[in-house]
Amino acid sequence: MKEERTCQNCESVFIIEDEDFQFYKKIDVPPPTFCWKCRLQRRMMWRNTRVVYKRADLGNLTLFSAFSPDSPLKIEIYYNIG
């Protein structure tokens, strides 16, 4: 049994297959109301892939990071020699 649904976000039509309904029932979650592209977009929106900051956390070694220098996070590097 296939079911066509309309995405709440982009209003495109997407299909949910019978196997998908079985999986949702197995893990006890409702079927999606967003298409796969909109779901992926929502999952990935927390990622920072456009802004890179120059950091000097390790003294004279300059690094590039996704975290700003104002961030309380510090960069650590572990060397595995051998």
ZADRENVEX-188914 format. One record per residue (C-alpha): x, y, z. Coordinates in steps of 0.001 Angstrom, whole numbers. Layout:
+---------+---------+---------+
|    east |   north |      up |
+---------+---------+---------+
|       X |       Y |       Z |
...
+---------+---------+---------+
END
This chain:
+---------+---------+---------+
|    east |   north |      up |
+---------+---------+---------+
|       0 |       0 |       0 |
|    1550 |    3260 |   -1151 |
|     342 |    6568 |     104 |
|     882 |    9942 |   -1501 |
|    1326 |   12867 |     838 |
|    1980 |   16559 |     399 |
|    4953 |   18058 |    2193 |
|    3998 |   20629 |    4826 |
|    7034 |   22705 |    3963 |
|    7552 |   22758 |     185 |
|    4157 |   21323 |    -787 |
|    5674 |   18728 |   -3116 |
|    4068 |   15295 |   -3364 |
|    6022 |   12355 |   -1921 |
|    5221 |    8664 |   -1589 |
|    5407 |    6545 |    1549 |
|    5812 |    2839 |     786 |
|    4256 |     -51 |    2716 |
|    7680 |   -1087 |    4084 |
|    8085 |    2434 |    5457 |
|    4751 |    2218 |    7294 |
|    5834 |   -1097 |    8808 |
|    9085 |     471 |    9982 |
|    7319 |    3492 |   11535 |
|    4940 |    1144 |   13349 |
|    7861 |    -971 |   14584 |
|    9656 |    2014 |   16136 |
|    6349 |    3600 |   17213 |
|    6608 |    6928 |   15376 |
|    4074 |    8628 |   13127 |
|    4657 |    8755 |    9359 |
|    6502 |   11858 |    8097 |
|    4706 |   15010 |    7056 |
|    7769 |   16463 |    5320 |
|    9366 |   15123 |    2120 |
|   12827 |   13562 |    2354 |
|   14572 |   16715 |    1092 |
|   12912 |   18938 |    3702 |
|   13656 |   16389 |    6459 |
|   17302 |   16309 |    5431 |
|   17427 |   20097 |    5362 |
|   16007 |   20272 |    8900 |
|   18498 |   17673 |   10165 |
|   21466 |   19446 |    8607 |
|   20594 |   23026 |    9488 |
|   22637 |   22976 |   12702 |
|   25851 |   22377 |   10762 |
|   28231 |   25228 |   10088 |
|   29835 |   24538 |    6728 |
|   30003 |   28075 |    5379 |
|   31938 |   30002 |    8018 |
|   35504 |   29138 |    8962 |
|   37410 |   30955 |   11693 |
|   41137 |   31391 |   12097 |
|   42209 |   30284 |   15581 |
|   45511 |   30324 |   17457 |
|   44660 |   28111 |   20434 |
|   47964 |   26263 |   20413 |
|   50362 |   29179 |   20674 |
|   52089 |   29837 |   17370 |
|   50119 |   27172 |   15452 |
|   47278 |   28683 |   13420 |
|   44243 |   26495 |   12830 |
|   41006 |   26852 |   10924 |
|   37861 |   25850 |   12765 |
|   34067 |   25938 |   12501 |
|   34018 |   27427 |   16025 |
|   34630 |   31137 |   16515 |
|   37492 |   32345 |   18728 |
|   34857 |   33709 |   21124 |
|   33587 |   30172 |   21700 |
|   34491 |   28559 |   25036 |
|   35566 |   25439 |   23119 |
|   39298 |   24955 |   22770 |
|   41020 |   23074 |   19965 |
|   43214 |   20130 |   20922 |
|   45399 |   18054 |   18643 |
|   46523 |   14547 |   19474 |
|   49510 |   13092 |   17694 |
|   49818 |    9356 |   17254 |
|   53395 |    8654 |   16316 |
|   54387 |    5086 |   15843 |
+---------+---------+---------+
END
